[in-house]
Amino acid sequence: MNAATAKLADGARRAFGGPQNAAVEHGAPPTWPAWELARVRTQARALACARARRQARGVLALAATLATVASSLGVNVLETVGAAVLGVVPWWVQRTGRETPVVACWRGWAHGRRVLERELRLLGPEWRILWDRRVYGLPAPAIVAVGPSGAWTLWWPEPAINVHADLEAAATTVSEAGGLPAVAYVLARPSQQLRMFVHDMACAPAVASRDDVARTAEQLHTMLLQEPVGVGL
């Protein structure tokens, strides 16, 4: 790439919100939601296969019985068995391949998380994003966004969690650890409402300087553990 091309590419990145105009990220990229969705899909597929195997045994036993009857009536046994197998295979694929309501619910949750992540990255370089941190008062990891309007703790609850979230305790934990005013929210909203929420964060009254934001983010990055990514799935 020559100098002119590089300059043009840099200008395009600036114009369309490239990395230098995105929020600064602390910690590993947010892979935990994708791993959770993959875990649920794997377990649901295993259960569906086990159930289908159990039911298939009954279907094959019935096919064997029909083959015996067909043989006694003089019908070609191989043709009868082949027709039975050809009938079982599509049924097996349909039983094991379709998405269950549970998986669909988790897929919707993961999609909402991705939308939230994209919107937060658009906040700009004056913001710091800490992905999937353990915060006292919340039963699962939350995103902590630190910017001119303070520290925002955002929890997107998983479908299986019905545990009460202590938002006051979470906000107090983040505020005491980082030294900036903090608020905590439970988010489970449509994409358009998420965009408006992040817009409200960006437009809220400023309470911190750029130096305050950087210092608070570093302190929180050190004090709040990030959710470890599961392996072996």
Summary of the structure (lengths in Angstrom):
residues: 233
radius of gyration: 26.6
end to end distance: 40.4
largest distance: 90.2
contacts: 682
relative contact order: 0.14
helix: 59%
strand: 12%
